[in-house]
Amino acid sequence: MGTSIDANRLARRKLDLNSATAEELQAIEGVDEELARRIVEHRQQEGGFKDLDDLLRVTGKKAAEALRRSLTIGPS
């Protein structure tokens, strides 16, 4: 099994911004290691994301808009 992420599986579903691991986030096109780290740190420091607009606190508007189609918000 291992710890690798099945990118095809992730591409078919939206990731929960409040529970996705950094590794899972990196499977999204446009999310590199640094952005994944910032997302996870923000979530830990702020107690989670309330809505997808909170992505603007960790990335620019253009990137946040592109990520919306791949993410959802679950309980923080």
N, C-alpha and C positions, 0 to 999 in steps of 0.2 A: 504493500500500500504506500508507504512513505509519507512525506509531508508535502509533496508537490500539489499544487492546486490544479484542478482540471479546468483550464481556461474555457473550453467549450461549454462546460456545465455552467460556469459563471456568466458567460455571455448570454445564456438563455433566461436568466433571472436577474432581478434587481437585488443589489446588495443592501443590507440594512446598515446605514451609516453609523448607527449606534452600537453595532456589534461586530462588524467586519474586522478581520485582522488586517495588519499592514500588508501581509502577503496577499490576501484576497483583494485588497484595494489596488495593489499593483497589477493585478490581472486586467484592470480596466484600462482601455486605451487612454493615454494622456496622464496616467498616474504613475509617477516614478517613485523611487524609494524615499526621496525627500518629502514629496507631497503626502505620501502615505504616512510618514512619520509625523508630519505636522497635523494631519487629520486626527490620528490616534492621540497625540499629545493634547490637542484642543479638547477632544472628547473627555479625556481624563481630567483635565484642569477645570473644565466648565460643567461637568456633569452630564455631558451629552449634547447632541444637536436637537434643537426644538423643531426646526424646519430646514428645508434645503437651502434657504437664503443664508443660513448660518455658515455655509461654505465660503461665503465672501470674506469671512474672518481669517481664512487660511489660504485662499487663492484669489486670483483675479476674476472679474465678472465673466470674461469669455470662457475661461476654464470651468468655472462653476456652472455655467449654462450647458456646456458640453457634458458634464458629469451627471446632470439631472436625469438623463434617460437611463442611466445605469444604477441609480441609487434610490433608496426609499428611506423613510424614517420610521423606526420602531421605538419602543419604549426606551428611554434613557436610563 
